[in-house]
């Protein structure tokens, strides 16, 4: 099994509307399509022409319902075939199992007119009505300031972004009538819908869903400063999961562990090696097993492959060094996973590690599922995997820890970082140079935005788009943002 699932079901998305544009208005041809849908997908159909409604197929038991609406405008003459709400989600599931017939649907002359996706964020007991109203109001104000040409429609407990008829993307956020969910719904039509047409018609649903989800998050994260509201907590988590699935194979993937480990592990190099190991094994296949009710993932790999991944030499010294590190993993304190007045449960992170030789040296280990699948991953470029000396190492690790906070807004405490060094001025200049190099790498690999707010030692605030060693020497802290686009 391999963790690489970017599907609608895994991301809790639902298809809520489908429209196909048929290049004919002849009722006989429409009837043929309706009969095909009835036979293959148990669909009932109605026909709406000039505001008059006719039944095409009506059976007692049916899976979903299709609407055929003719268009006679000066811009286009043809027929819209539509599925709404639950009928759209059912029809989509059916064509995944039984793809559309190109000939019967005349797909050479048919195009995808619109597809809607929604995500329902469940309301929590801690959520208050006035908070949601404030969230919509703040979002409307921010979006209006950022894009004066974009239509923003704020109503009671609902927000629309874009023009419903003419915008290729129309986003709606509103509270469901049952009062249990907030719906984030994106209508994609015109040129946006065309991007997905080939994959839908060709039955390439894995690619289709991946592209739909990436577009959804790309669009919605450009409209919101997503860390500022409890209502967008799912966005913070999910867009990072997507980025992990998109990253190059050799990128450094790490996990938000520092809140759990920084007070217990004084050896910074050990933390860094742990990040490297997690990064490496997350790209490998695994099997799973249980110890009572605790699941562990079992992973095997070649010793030298791990050395190659982290850019280390494959000599005897490095093998011994990494072997010592692997052995020390079992000194990690357990995680407390359950506690109540009648029970508590702790979980060992690495309960089993075996290093053995079979022509080459191999490693087999078991890791707690909670750690391996922890839901706040982010990534670093390959250049961060290794380091030339201890100064570069400390600069990269300090940046990593500053970057690994939940908020999109990050703070790097320059004074605190530099104050730990009791070295000559020439070496201190090298440290500042390595810190600058680290920020430049993060920019080059599109991890952070190229705008920095500096709090200077004089307590003045300065905004820049380019850092220099001179600026770093005069700065208390650097405020920067994770790139979400």
Secondary structure as GFF3:
##gff-version 3
##sequence-region A 1 485
A	DSSP	beta_strand	14	22	.	.	.	ID=ss1
A	DSSP	alpha_helix	27	41	.	.	.	ID=ss2
A	DSSP	beta_strand	43	49	.	.	.	ID=ss3
A	DSSP	beta_strand	52	57	.	.	.	ID=ss4
A	DSSP	beta_strand	64	72	.	.	.	ID=ss5
A	DSSP	beta_strand	77	84	.	.	.	ID=ss6
A	DSSP	alpha_helix	85	97	.	.	.	ID=ss7
A	DSSP	alpha_helix	102	105	.	.	.	ID=ss8
A	DSSP	three_ten_helix	107	109	.	.	.	ID=ss9
A	DSSP	beta_strand	111	122	.	.	.	ID=ss10
A	DSSP	alpha_helix	129	146	.	.	.	ID=ss11
A	DSSP	beta_strand	152	155	.	.	.	ID=ss12
A	DSSP	beta_strand	158	161	.	.	.	ID=ss13
A	DSSP	beta_strand	169	175	.	.	.	ID=ss14
A	DSSP	beta_strand	181	189	.	.	.	ID=ss15
A	DSSP	alpha_helix	190	201	.	.	.	ID=ss16
A	DSSP	alpha_helix	205	223	.	.	.	ID=ss17
A	DSSP	three_ten_helix	226	228	.	.	.	ID=ss18
A	DSSP	three_ten_helix	230	232	.	.	.	ID=ss19
A	DSSP	alpha_helix	233	246	.	.	.	ID=ss20
A	DSSP	beta_strand	252	255	.	.	.	ID=ss21
A	DSSP	alpha_helix	258	261	.	.	.	ID=ss22
A	DSSP	alpha_helix	268	281	.	.	.	ID=ss23
A	DSSP	beta_strand	287	291	.	.	.	ID=ss24
A	DSSP	beta_strand	294	302	.	.	.	ID=ss25
A	DSSP	alpha_helix	303	309	.	.	.	ID=ss26
A	DSSP	alpha_helix	316	328	.	.	.	ID=ss27
A	DSSP	three_ten_helix	329	331	.	.	.	ID=ss28
A	DSSP	beta_strand	335	339	.	.	.	ID=ss29
A	DSSP	beta_strand	344	347	.	.	.	ID=ss30
A	DSSP	beta_strand	352	357	.	.	.	ID=ss31
A	DSSP	beta_strand	361	368	.	.	.	ID=ss32
A	DSSP	alpha_helix	369	372	.	.	.	ID=ss33
A	DSSP	beta_strand	377	380	.	.	.	ID=ss34
A	DSSP	three_ten_helix	382	384	.	.	.	ID=ss35
A	DSSP	alpha_helix	390	403	.	.	.	ID=ss36
A	DSSP	beta_strand	409	413	.	.	.	ID=ss37
A	DSSP	alpha_helix	414	419	.	.	.	ID=ss38
A	DSSP	alpha_helix	425	444	.	.	.	ID=ss39
A	DSSP	beta_strand	452	456	.	.	.	ID=ss40
A	DSSP	beta_strand	461	464	.	.	.	ID=ss41
A	DSSP	alpha_helix	469	473	.	.	.	ID=ss42
A	DSSP	beta_strand	475	481	.	.	.	ID=ss43
###
